[in-house]
Amino acid sequence: MSTINSEISDLLNDISVYLEQTRNGIMVDMASLPEKIVRVQGRVQSAPRDDRIELTKFMNQVMQSLNALSNEIQQRHDTLGRDIHAMESGMHKE
């Protein structure tokens, strides 16, 4: 269980770094994130039942972190879209 718990902790750390970078306006390559999530999720599902209950709580934290990351990405996308629209509108007025 400690190995899986360590992998979950690493995953949470990765998501936290991605979130911070996104908040700072840095484009982040998250291509490896889905693979990591699937791998850890598979390990949690194949863990012994008693461990699985505890590990599932940690996976719920992963899901909450992913939701926060997703919301931040959406906010950045919306802001960027508004900025581009404002710039385009300003160019057309000239």
Sequence and secondary structure as in RCSB ss.txt:
>XXXX:A:sequence
MSTINSEISDLLNDISVYLEQTRNGIMVDMASLPEKIVRVQGRVQSAPRDDRIELTKFMNQVMQSLNALSNEIQQ
RHDTLGRDIHAMESGMHKE
>XXXX:A:secstr
 HHHHHHHHHHHHHHHHHHHHHHTT     TTHHHHHHHHHHHHHTS HHHHHHHHHHHHHHHHHHHHHHHHHHH
HHHHHHHHHHHHHHHHHH 
